[in-house]
Amino acid sequence: EVEEIIIRLSGEGLSSAEIGTALRDKHGVPDAKLVTGERISQTIARSGNSPKYPEDLMSLMRRALRLIDHLSQNGKDIHNRRQLELCESKIRRLSRYYKENKRLGPEWTYKRDQLRLMVE
C-alpha cells in the first residue's frame, strides 16, 4: 500500500523528499524504508518513474537558473554572482560523481546557455 502511494505521488511530480513529507503528514508513515525495506528513490526507480536527472542535481540547476535570472536584472550584485559560481561548481562536481556511477551519460556537460532547456 505504501509503495502504491509512493508511485502515485511520484507520478504527480513530487520529489522523494516531498513524498516522504506527505507520507509522514497525511498517511502516518514515519519512515518509508522501515515499511518497504528500500528508500523512496529506489521504489520510484523500480517502478520506472525515475527522473531524467538526479534530484539533487536538478535542484542545483534550478537554483543556478534563478540566480542567472536575478543577475540578468541586477548586474552589479557581486555577492550573488559569487553564489552562482559556487552553485555551478557544485553542479560540475556532482555531475562528475554521477558520470562515474553511470547515472549520467559520459557526454553530459553543464552548459549555462542550455540550462533552461534541461530544467523545464
C-alpha positions in Angstrom: 0.0 0.0 0.0 2.8 2.4 0.9 4.6 1.6 -2.4 1.4 2.4 -4.3 1.2 5.8 -2.6 4.9 6.5 -3.4 4.4 5.6 -7.1 1.2 7.7 -7.3 2.9 10.7 -5.7 5.9 10.4 -8.0 3.6 10.3 -10.9 2.1 13.6 -9.7 5.6 15.1 -10.0 6.7 15.2 -6.3 10.3 14.8 -5.3 11.3 12.0 -3.0 11.7 14.5 -0.1 8.1 15.8 -0.7 6.8 12.2 -0.9 8.4 11.4 2.4 6.8 14.5 4.0 3.4 13.6 2.5 3.7 10.0 3.8 4.6 11.4 7.3 2.0 14.1 7.5 -1.0 12.6 5.6 -0.6 8.8 5.9 1.2 8.4 9.3 4.3 6.6 7.9 7.3 8.0 9.8 9.9 6.1 7.8 9.2 4.6 4.4 12.4 2.5 4.5 11.2 0.7 7.6 7.9 -0.2 5.9 9.0 -1.1 2.4 12.6 -2.1 3.0 14.0 0.3 0.5 14.5 4.1 0.1 11.8 6.1 -1.6 14.1 6.8 -4.6 14.7 3.1 -5.0 10.9 2.4 -5.1 10.5 5.1 -7.7 13.3 3.8 -9.8 11.9 0.2 -9.7 8.5 1.4 -10.9 10.1 3.1 -13.9 9.2 6.7 -12.9 12.7 7.8 -12.2 13.5 11.4 -13.4 16.0 12.0 -16.2 18.4 13.8 -13.8 19.0 13.0 -10.1 17.0 15.2 -7.8 20.0 16.9 -6.1 21.5 17.8 -9.4 18.1 19.1 -10.7 17.7 21.3 -7.6 21.1 22.8 -8.0 20.3 23.5 -11.7 17.1 25.2 -10.7 19.0 27.4 -8.2 21.5 28.3 -10.8 18.7 29.3 -13.2 17.1 31.5 -10.5 20.5 33.2 -9.9 21.1 33.7 -13.6 17.6 35.3 -13.9 18.4 37.5 -10.9 21.8 38.6 -12.2 20.3 39.5 -15.6 18.3 42.2 -13.9 20.8 43.1 -11.2 24.1 43.0 -12.9 26.1 44.6 -10.1 25.1 42.1 -7.4 28.6 40.7 -6.8 27.5 38.6 -3.9 25.0 36.6 -5.9 27.5 36.4 -8.8 29.8 34.5 -6.4 26.9 32.3 -5.3 26.3 31.4 -8.9 29.9 30.5 -9.3 29.7 28.3 -6.2 26.5 26.7 -7.4 27.9 25.9 -10.8 31.0 24.4 -9.2 28.7 22.1 -7.1 26.9 21.1 -10.3 30.2 20.2 -12.0 31.4 18.2 -9.1 28.1 16.4 -8.7 28.0 15.6 -12.4 31.5 14.1 -12.2 30.3 11.8 -9.4 27.1 10.8 -11.3 29.2 10.1 -14.5 31.5 7.8 -12.5 28.4 6.0 -11.1 26.7 5.8 -14.5 23.7 7.9 -13.6 24.6 10.5 -16.2 25.9 9.8 -19.7 29.6 10.4 -20.2 28.9 13.1 -22.8 26.7 15.2 -20.4 28.2 18.6 -19.6 26.9 21.6 -17.8 26.2 24.5 -20.1 24.8 27.7 -18.8 23.1 28.6 -22.1 21.3 25.2 -22.3 20.3 25.2 -18.6 16.8 26.5 -19.1 16.0 23.6 -21.6 17.3 21.0 -19.1 15.3 22.3 -16.2 12.0 22.8 -17.9 
